[in-house]
Amino acid sequence: MQESDASWSGEISKYREDIYFDAELRGHNLKFQSTLGLFSPKSIDEGTRLLLENIELDSDADCLDLGCGYGPIGMTLASLAPAGETMLVDKDYVAIEYSNQNIRSNQISNATTLLSNGLSKLSSDRTFDIIAMNLPAKIGNELTMVLFADCFLHLRPGGRLYVVGLAGMRGFVKRSLNGIFGSSDKLKQGKQHAVHVAVRE
């Protein structure tokens, strides 16, 4: 191996290493293990923080984190609702692997994971009090509406769907939520993100 090859090989090997960091979310200090390829792998993104700051839930709420990544939303919800059960769902097996690792390392006993494309693998009778999602910007309008509709079906009466998305998506998010839930509210407008909530009546 030439010297130049050894140089880039050593640099790349660093990128293969897992990433570790701590974060305080809603008063809970959590440890995270992540990897490149997952969303915001080195720190908690501002959209997730804005979403979590605006979620209201009881200590016995059953919660769902849709598109969990390595688990910050779901783990926080499980910590805030220790008497309830929280499920973390993602279509990426790597995300589920890291979520499971983070659940174990933080000794969170009331959280489970599910590998699923949206909510397609969730049993039809499984319902929740709270569903939360950090809406990806590039999944397309059609899939977004499918996800919102599936969330509606898996919420109990009075259950709430919380969505954070880029501020430029707020008009579409509002129209879509209104069409499926009948109404929705914008809870918070940040510099780059907006948080919406819709209630299943």
KEKE-3310 file (N, C-alpha, C; in steps of 0.2 Angstrom, whole numbers, plus 5000, padded with zeros to 4 digits):
npx = (5004:5003:5010:5001:4989:4988:4986:4973:4965:4967:4960:4947:4944:4941:4929:4921:4919:4908:4898:4897:4887:4881:4865:4853:4836:4821:4823:4829:4844:4852:4861:4868:4872:4878:4878:4886:4876:4863:4850:4855:4867:4877:4872:4858:4845:4838:4825:4820:4822:4813:4801:4800:4800:4787:4777:4764:4760:4753:4759:4756:4755:4753:4764:4771:4784:4787:4798:4810:4824:4840:4834:4830:4818:4808:4814:4814:4800:4797:4803:4797:4784:4783:4774:4768:4768:4780:4783:4795:4798:4804:4809:4822:4834:4846:4844:4835:4843:4852:4843:4839:4850:4853:4841:4844:4856:4853:4844:4830:4815:4802:4801:4800:4805:4801:4803:4798:4790:4784:4769:4765:4768:4762:4750:4733:4725:4732:4734:4737:4741:4749:4757:4772:4782:4796:4796:4802:4810:4810:4801:4790:4774:4763:4767:4768:4755:4749:4756:4751:4737:4738:4743:4732:4723:4728:4728:4720:4703:4704:4717:4734:4743:4759:4769:4784:4791:4800:4800:4795:4787:4775:4762:4758:4758:4748:4737:4736:4734:4722:4714:4713:4711:4702:4705:4719:4732:4745:4758:4771:4782:4798:4814:4818:4809:4793:4780:4766:4750:4738:4722:4713:4697)
npy = (4994:5011:5026:5037:5030:5024:5035:5040:5029:5028:5039:5036:5025:5031:5036:5026:5022:5021:5034:5044:5052:5064:5070:5082:5080:5087:5087:5075:5066:5059:5045:5043:5032:5032:5032:5036:5039:5038:5049:5065:5062:5066:5074:5080:5086:5102:5102:5091:5094:5105:5099:5090:5099:5104:5094:5087:5076:5063:5054:5040:5038:5030:5028:5032:5033:5038:5034:5033:5034:5034:5035:5046:5054:5044:5038:5049:5051:5039:5041:5051:5046:5035:5026:5021:5013:5014:5014:5012:5015:5011:5011:5007:4995:4997:5009:5004:4994:5003:5010:5000:4997:5009:5011:5000:5004:5015:5010:5009:5003:5003:5003:4998:4991:4992:4985:4992:4998:5013:5012:4999:4986:4986:4979:4980:4983:4990:5004:5021:5035:5045:5050:5054:5062:5067:5074:5068:5078:5074:5064:5064:5070:5061:5049:5055:5059:5046:5041:5050:5047:5034:5036:5042:5031:5023:5030:5033:5038:5056:5055:5061:5068:5073:5083:5088:5098:5105:5123:5128:5118:5119:5124:5113:5103:5107:5107:5094:5087:5093:5088:5075:5074:5083:5095:5105:5112:5124:5123:5129:5140:5139:5145:5137:5127:5120:5116:5105:5100:5087:5081:5066:5065)
npz = (5000:4995:5002:5001:5000:5012:5020:5016:5019:5033:5037:5032:5040:5052:5050:5050:5063:5078:5084:5099:5111:5123:5128:5135:5136:5138:5152:5155:5155:5143:5135:5119:5106:5089:5071:5056:5042:5048:5053:5057:5065:5075:5084:5093:5082:5078:5075:5081:5095:5096:5093:5104:5115:5114:5116:5125:5138:5148:5162:5161:5147:5132:5119:5102:5092:5076:5063:5070:5070:5078:5090:5099:5101:5104:5116:5124:5126:5132:5144:5149:5151:5161:5166:5155:5139:5126:5109:5096:5079:5064:5046:5043:5046:5052:5060:5069:5076:5082:5090:5099:5105:5112:5120:5129:5134:5141:5150:5149:5152:5147:5133:5116:5100:5082:5067:5052:5037:5038:5046:5043:5048:5060:5071:5068:5079:5088:5097:5102:5113:5110:5096:5088:5076:5067:5052:5037:5024:5011:5007:5000:4995:4993:5001:5013:5016:5017:5029:5038:5038:5042:5055:5061:5061:5071:5082:5098:5103:5106:5106:5101:5087:5084:5074:5067:5055:5041:5040:5028:5024:5030:5026:5017:5027:5036:5028:5025:5037:5041:5032:5035:5049:5052:5058:5064:5073:5073:5084:5087:5079:5073:5068:5057:5058:5060:5072:5073:5078:5079:5083:5086:5086)
capx = (5000:5007:5009:4994:4983:4987:4983:4965:4963:4966:4955:4940:4942:4938:4922:4917:4918:4902:4898:4894:4886:4875:4860:4848:4830:4815:4825:4832:4850:4852:4867:4867:4877:4875:4883:4885:4870:4857:4849:4858:4871:4882:4869:4851:4844:4834:4818:4818:4821:4807:4795:4799:4798:4780:4773:4761:4758:4752:4764:4754:4753:4756:4767:4774:4789:4787:4804:4814:4832:4843:4829:4830:4811:4805:4817:4812:4793:4796:4806:4792:4778:4786:4769:4765:4773:4782:4786:4799:4797:4808:4810:4829:4836:4852:4841:4832:4849:4855:4838:4839:4857:4852:4836:4847:4861:4849:4840:4823:4812:4795:4801:4801:4806:4798:4805:4792:4789:4778:4765:4762:4769:4759:4744:4727:4721:4737:4733:4742:4738:4753:4761:4776:4786:4800:4794:4808:4808:4810:4798:4785:4767:4759:4769:4766:4748:4748:4758:4746:4731:4739:4743:4725:4720:4732:4727:4714:4699:4707:4725:4737:4748:4763:4773:4788:4794:4803:4795:4793:4782:4770:4756:4756:4757:4742:4731:4735:4732:4716:4710:4712:4709:4697:4708:4725:4735:4752:4760:4777:4786:4805:4818:4818:4804:4786:4777:4759:4747:4731:4719:4708:4691)
capy = (5000:5017:5031:5041:5025:5023:5041:5040:5023:5029:5044:5033:5021:5035:5038:5019:5021:5023:5041:5044:5059:5064:5076:5083:5081:5087:5086:5068:5065:5052:5044:5040:5029:5033:5030:5040:5036:5039:5056:5069:5056:5068:5078:5081:5091:5107:5100:5086:5098:5109:5094:5087:5104:5106:5088:5087:5069:5060:5049:5034:5038:5025:5033:5030:5037:5036:5036:5034:5034:5030:5034:5052:5055:5038:5037:5054:5050:5034:5043:5056:5042:5029:5021:5019:5009:5018:5010:5016:5012:5014:5006:5006:4990:5000:5013:4999:4992:5008:5012:4995:4998:5015:5009:4996:5007:5020:5006:5011:4997:5003:5005:4993:4994:4988:4987:4993:5003:5016:5008:4993:4980:4987:4976:4985:4985:4993:5011:5025:5041:5050:5048:5059:5061:5072:5073:5069:5083:5072:5057:5065:5072:5055:5045:5059:5058:5039:5041:5054:5043:5028:5038:5043:5025:5020:5034:5032:5045:5060:5054:5067:5067:5079:5083:5094:5098:5111:5128:5128:5113:5120:5124:5106:5099:5109:5105:5087:5086:5096:5084:5068:5074:5088:5101:5105:5118:5125:5125:5133:5141:5141:5148:5133:5121:5121:5110:5105:5094:5086:5077:5062:5066)
capz = (5000:4995:5008:5000:5001:5020:5023:5016:5023:5040:5038:5031:5046:5058:5049:5052:5070:5081:5087:5106:5114:5128:5127:5140:5133:5143:5159:5156:5153:5139:5131:5113:5101:5083:5066:5049:5038:5051:5053:5063:5069:5079:5089:5092:5078:5081:5074:5086:5101:5096:5094:5111:5119:5113:5117:5132:5139:5154:5164:5159:5140:5127:5114:5096:5088:5069:5060:5076:5069:5084:5096:5104:5102:5108:5122:5129:5127:5137:5150:5152:5153:5163:5167:5149:5134:5120:5103:5091:5073:5058:5041:5042:5051:5056:5065:5074:5079:5087:5095:5104:5109:5116:5125:5134:5138:5146:5155:5148:5152:5144:5126:5112:5093:5077:5060:5048:5033:5041:5051:5039:5052:5066:5071:5067:5085:5092:5097:5106:5115:5107:5090:5086:5071:5063:5046:5033:5020:5004:5006:4995:4997:4994:5007:5019:5018:5020:5036:5043:5038:5047:5062:5063:5062:5076:5088:5102:5103:5110:5105:5097:5082:5084:5068:5066:5048:5039:5040:5021:5022:5035:5022:5015:5033:5039:5024:5025:5043:5041:5028:5038:5056:5052:5060:5067:5076:5073:5091:5087:5073:5074:5063:5052:5058:5063:5075:5072:5082:5077:5088:5084:5090)
cpx = (5004:5005:5002:4988:4982:4984:4975:4962:4962:4961:4948:4939:4939:4931:4917:4915:4911:4903:4894:4893:4881:4871:4855:4841:4824:4817:4828:4838:4851:4859:4865:4873:4874:4880:4881:4880:4864:4856:4852:4862:4875:4879:4862:4849:4839:4827:4815:4817:4815:4801:4795:4797:4790:4775:4770:4758:4757:4758:4763:4753:4757:4758:4770:4778:4790:4793:4809:4821:4835:4839:4828:4822:4808:4807:4815:4805:4793:4799:4801:4785:4780:4781:4766:4770:4774:4785:4790:4799:4801:4809:4817:4832:4842:4849:4838:4837:4851:4850:4838:4845:4856:4847:4840:4852:4859:4845:4833:4819:4805:4795:4803:4802:4802:4801:4799:4792:4783:4775:4762:4763:4766:4752:4738:4724:4726:4736:4737:4738:4742:4757:4766:4781:4790:4800:4800:4805:4807:4806:4792:4778:4763:4760:4767:4759:4746:4750:4753:4740:4732:4740:4736:4722:4722:4731:4720:4710:4703:4715:4727:4743:4752:4768:4777:4791:4797:4798:4792:4787:4775:4763:4753:4754:4750:4736:4730:4732:4724:4711:4708:4709:4703:4699:4715:4727:4743:4754:4766:4780:4793:4808:4817:4813:4798:4783:4770:4756:4740:4728:4713:4702:4687)
cpy = (5006:5021:5035:5036:5024:5029:5041:5034:5024:5034:5041:5029:5025:5036:5031:5019:5024:5030:5040:5051:5059:5070:5076:5085:5081:5085:5079:5068:5059:5052:5041:5037:5029:5031:5035:5036:5037:5047:5060:5065:5059:5072:5078:5087:5096:5106:5095:5089:5102:5105:5092:5093:5106:5100:5088:5079:5068:5055:5042:5033:5033:5029:5029:5035:5034:5038:5038:5036:5031:5031:5040:5053:5050:5037:5043:5053:5044:5036:5048:5052:5035:5023:5019:5015:5014:5013:5014:5012:5015:5008:5004:5001:4993:5005:5009:4996:4997:5010:5007:4996:5004:5014:5005:5000:5013:5017:5009:5005:4997:5005:4999:4996:4989:4990:4987:4999:5007:5012:5001:4987:4980:4983:4981:4987:4988:5001:5015:5032:5047:5047:5055:5058:5068:5070:5074:5074:5080:5065:5058:5066:5066:5051:5049:5059:5051:5039:5045:5050:5037:5030:5039:5037:5022:5025:5033:5039:5049:5060:5060:5065:5073:5078:5089:5093:5105:5117:5129:5123:5114:5121:5117:5102:5101:5107:5098:5085:5087:5091:5077:5069:5079:5095:5100:5111:5118:5127:5130:5134:5143:5144:5144:5127:5124:5115:5110:5099:5093:5080:5072:5062:5060)
cpz = (5000:5001:5007:5002:5009:5023:5022:5019:5030:5041:5037:5037:5052:5057:5050:5059:5073:5084:5094:5108:5119:5126:5133:5136:5138:5150:5160:5152:5149:5135:5124:5109:5094:5078:5060:5045:5041:5052:5059:5068:5075:5085:5088:5088:5081:5081:5079:5093:5101:5096:5101:5116:5119:5114:5124:5132:5146:5156:5162:5151:5136:5121:5108:5093:5081:5066:5065:5075:5075:5091:5101:5106:5107:5115:5127:5131:5133:5144:5153:5154:5155:5165:5161:5145:5128:5115:5098:5085:5068:5053:5040:5048:5056:5062:5071:5079:5084:5092:5100:5108:5114:5122:5131:5138:5143:5151:5155:5147:5149:5137:5122:5105:5088:5070:5055:5043:5035:5046:5048:5043:5058:5066:5071:5073:5090:5092:5102:5108:5112:5102:5089:5081:5068:5056:5041:5027:5013:5003:5001:4998:4998:5000:5013:5021:5020:5027:5040:5043:5043:5054:5065:5065:5069:5083:5092:5102:5108:5109:5100:5093:5082:5078:5068:5059:5047:5038:5033:5019:5026:5032:5020:5021:5036:5035:5024:5031:5044:5037:5031:5045:5057:5054:5063:5069:5075:5080:5091:5081:5075:5068:5056:5052:5061:5066:5075:5076:5079:5081:5085:5089:5091)
residu = (MET:GLN:GLU:SER:ASP:ALA:SER:TRP:SER:GLY:GLU:ILE:SER:LYS:TYR:ARG:GLU:ASP:ILE:TYR:PHE:ASP:ALA:GLU:LEU:ARG:GLY:HIS:ASN:LEU:LYS:PHE:GLN:SER:THR:LEU:GLY:LEU:PHE:SER:PRO:LYS:SER:ILE:ASP:GLU:GLY:THR:ARG:LEU:LEU:LEU:GLU:ASN:ILE:GLU:LEU:ASP:SER:ASP:ALA:ASP:CYS:LEU:ASP:LEU:GLY:CYS:GLY:TYR:GLY:PRO:ILE:GLY:MET:THR:LEU:ALA:SER:LEU:ALA:PRO:ALA:GLY:GLU:THR:MET:LEU:VAL:ASP:LYS:ASP:TYR:VAL:ALA:ILE:GLU:TYR:SER:ASN:GLN:ASN:ILE:ARG:SER:ASN:GLN:ILE:SER:ASN:ALA:THR:THR:LEU:LEU:SER:ASN:GLY:LEU:SER:LYS:LEU:SER:SER:ASP:ARG:THR:PHE:ASP:ILE:ILE:ALA:MET:ASN:LEU:PRO:ALA:LYS:ILE:GLY:ASN:GLU:LEU:THR:MET:VAL:LEU:PHE:ALA:ASP:CYS:PHE:LEU:HIS:LEU:ARG:PRO:GLY:GLY:ARG:LEU:TYR:VAL:VAL:GLY:LEU:ALA:GLY:MET:ARG:GLY:PHE:VAL:LYS:ARG:SER:LEU:ASN:GLY:ILE:PHE:GLY:SER:SER:ASP:LYS:LEU:LYS:GLN:GLY:LYS:GLN:HIS:ALA:VAL:HIS:VAL:ALA:VAL:ARG:GLU)
# end
